Amino acid sequence: MPSEKHIIVKGKKYKKSPLKDSPRKRKLVKGLMKARRDVKTALDKKNAKSERNARNRVQKYKVLLGERSGKKKRQTAAKN
C-alpha cells in the first residue's frame, strides 16, 4: 500500500510532489515537462551539450517541486 508521499502509475511507484496544487506548482510542472521534451529532442539530434542543459533543467524543476533533494551525491575514488 503506497503512503501519502507516493503514487502508483502503471505499476511503478513515484514520489508525489509535496506542493499543494497552485499556479506556482502548475508553472513548475509545465517547465519540467518542457525540459523533458528538450531532453528527448537533444537525444534525437545527438546533441550532448543540449542534452546536458535539458537534464540540468529537469533536475532544477524536480528539486523545486520537492521530488528530489538538491544535494548531489559525490562518488569517491576507491583507495588502493
N, C-alpha and C positions, 0 to 999 in steps of 0.2 A: 504494500500500500504506500503510495508516494506521500511525502509530507507536504505541507503547505508551501514549502520552498521549491518544489519541483512539479513539473507537469510531464505527462507521458504523451508522446506523439509517435504514432506508428511503431509502438513497442519500445521506443527509446526514451530514456529519462533525461530531461533538460532542466537546468536551474532556471527558476522563474525570477523575473526582474522584481526587486523589492520596491520599485517605484509604483505608486498608485497611478491609475490611468489619468493623464493630464495632457494639456497641449505640449508641455515640455517633453514628456515621455514619447508622445507621438512623433515629435520632431526628431528626437534621438533615434527612434526606431526607423524612421524614414531615412536618416543619414546612414544607419547601419546597413539597411537593405541596398542603398546606392553603393556603398563601399563593397559589399559582397558581389554586386553585379560587376563592379570595376575589377575585382579580383578575377572573375571569370573572363572578362574581356581581355585582360592582360595575359592570362594563361593562353587564351586562344591565339593571341598575337605573338606569344612567346617573348614578351617584353618584361624582363626581370625587374627593371627599375620601377615600372608602373605597378607591377605585382607587389613589390615590397611596400611601396607607398600605400596601395589599397589595403594591404594586410595590416599595416600600422594604423590606418583609419578604423578598420574593423576592431582592432584591439582597443583603440581610444573610445569608441562608442560602447563596446562591451563593458569597459571599466565605468564609464559614465552611467550606464544602465544598472550597474551593480551586479552584473553577471560574472565578472572576473575581478580579481584583485589587481591593483595597479603595480604590485610588486613583481619584478622579473626574477625568475629563477636563474641562478648562475651555476654553470657547470664547472666543477673543479677538476683539474687535471690529476690523474692518478699518479701518486708518487711511487717511484721505483726504488 
